[in-house]
Amino acid sequence: MENAQALSADERGRYARHLILPEIGVEGQSRLKAASVLCVGAGGLGSPLLLYLAAAGVGRIGIVDADVVENSNLQRQVIHGSAWIGRSKAQSAAARIADLNPHCAVEVHEQMLSIDNALELIGPYDLVCDGTDNFPSRYLINDACVLLGKPLVYGSVQRFDGQVTVFNRTTASPNYRDLLPEPPPPGAVPSCSEAGVMGVMPGLIGVMQATEAIKLITGVGSCLDGRLLVVDALTMRFRELTLKVDPSRAPISNLIDYREFCRPEPSRMDSINVTELKALLDSAADQVALIDVRNPAEAEVATIPGSQLIPLATIESGEALDRIRTLANGRRLLVHCKLGGRSARAVELLAQQGMAATNVEGGIDAWSQHVDPAVPRY
């Protein structure tokens, strides 16, 4: 962290509730003003993170995000508003921060974090907050922070559950690879866009991440270094798991191809794009069996006409196999989900049962974009 900086009269009034806390006071607030934090992602987790870091008086905040605001984001990404739909998330977040606290300098990086820019982007900041929602990004952020010696505040959410911890606070601290040494198989853990998420969950976890970041900067309290906090919002129960460094883990010496790392040795499978699917359905619908492996709640939002709903879980359990054999009798078997990951998993499982199937690339989301815009995107 940089040296403490003097507070102006306006800042003393703005941060008065911090200044009267003996644990923070003028010294702690000056540390916040001198600190710099990089937030990767300005979505569900990034929204409360950025708002509370800016409100707390962090002097310099970097935002890394290349996406645009979509209508479906607003259920949980509270830093954005309807007027920003179709426009840059990073710019939207920066505008909100400027209105919230003009004393906070915001640096906008409208790009995806990659192995080509991660070290350059992370290097100038004191600590990093991970607001991403996919495994390649999490491993990339973690490894870059380890190589640069930067503390990392980690959070994740799915459905009604969340996790938060602090990685790499010191060279003796655990990092993300101690929590998850190897990525799960592709399709095994659906994203929030596939599984859904209770809107307040990113808020809850993001606020906890902001709390840990403020504690790290000011030096107050005991952070979640070596501890993973697990939240179940349905029962409102909190559990704490101990994290330790795995002594047998290979040291992190360089950045790698993280997409390849998280999709090890992909199996070859027959696939079809949505334009080809539409032509096939138009010309030979009676020769096709189209299976939708999403969850029933997703099918209530949007469907591809003529598809049969058979959730992936019923294929994994074996419950639906006889029904699929009946559907596939004499017909070409096609499988779709929302984005293509779960359907690829279903194709693999069906192949193990002696049933050849074709994966629909991009799923119903691609169908909405390229075939029928009247089908809602979610």
C-alpha positions, 0 to 999 in steps of 0.5 A, a space after each residue: 500500500 502507498 503512504 497515508 494521504 491527508 483527508 480534505 474537509 469534504 472527505 472528513 465529513 463524508 467518511 465521518 462514520 469511519 473516522 469515529 471508529 477507533 479501529 479505522 480512524 484517520 489512519 485507516 481512512 487515509 490507507 483507503 484513500 491511498 489504496 488501489 483495487 482491481 475488480 475483475 467483472 462488473 456484474 452480480 458480484 462486481 456491483 456491490 463490490 464496486 459500490 461499497 469500495 467506492 463509498 468506503 473511500 478507496 482512492 483508485 478502483 480499476 474495472 475490467 469488463 468487456 460486456 454490455 448491460 442486458 435486461 436480464 442483468 438488472 435482477 441482480 447487477 444493481 450498479 446498472 440501470 435500464 438506461 444503460 441496456 446495450 451499453 458498456 458495463 464498465 462505463 456504466 459502473 464508472 458513471 455510477 461510482 463518479 456520482 457516488 463518490 467523486 473522490 474515487 478515481 476510476 480506471 476503466 478497462 473495457 476488455 476481457 482478462 487474458 493471459 496476454 494482459 493479466 499481468 499488465 492489468 493486475 500489476 499496478 493495483 494493491 489487491 484484486 477482487 474476483 467478480 467472474 463466473 467461470 473457471 478459466 477466469 478464476 484460475 487465470 486471476 489466481 495464477 496472475 495474483 500468485 505470480 505478482 504477489 497480490 492478495 485476492 478476494 474471491 467470491 462465487 455464487 450459484 442458485 441460493 449458495 455462495 462462497 467467499 475467502 481471501 487467497 494469497 494474502 502472504 506467500 504462506 497463504 492458500 490460493 484457488 488451486 488449494 481449494 480446487 486443484 483441478 477444474 470440474 469436467 465441462 458441463 458438470 457445474 452449470 453457470 448462473 445463466 444456466 442454473 439461475 441465481 437468487 438476485 440477492 446472492 451476489 449482493 450478499 457475497 459481493 458485500 462480504 468481498 468488499 468487507 474483506 478488501 476494506 479489512 485488508 487495506 486498513 489492517 483491522 480484524 481477521 480476514 478469511 485467509 485460510 478460511 472459506 465461508 459458505 452461505 446457504 441462503 435457503 436456510 440462512 446458514 453459514 459454515 466455515 471450512 479450513 483451507 490449507 496449502 497443499 504441500 504436493 501442489 506444483 508451484 505456479 511459475 507461468 500463465 497457461 491456456 486456461 480454456 484448454 486447462 478447463 476443457 481437458 481432452 474434449 471428446 469428439 462428438 457430432 454437432 450442428 448449429 442452430 441454422 442447420 437445425 432450423 433447416 432440418 426441422 423445416 424439411 424433415 421434422 418427422 425424422 428428428 427427435 429434439 431433446 431439451 435437457 434444461 430444467 423445467 423452470 427454464 423451459 417455462 421461460 422459452 422453448 424450441 418448438 417440437 422439443 421434448 423436455 428431458 432434464 439432464 439429471 434424469 439422463 444422469 440417473 438413468 431414469 430417462 434412458 428408455 424414453 429416449 430410446 423410444 424417441 430415437 427409434 428410427 430418428 436422428 437424436 438431437 440434444 440442446 440446452 441453453 448454451 451447449 454445455 449440458 447438452 454436450 454432457 448428455 451426448 457423452 452419457 447417451 454415447 456410453 449407453 449406445 445411443 448416438 446423438 448430435 449436440 446443438 451448438 449454442 443451444 436455445 440462446 443461439 436459436 434466439 439470436 440467429 433463428 427466432 428473436 421472439 424466443 426470449 433470452 434469459 
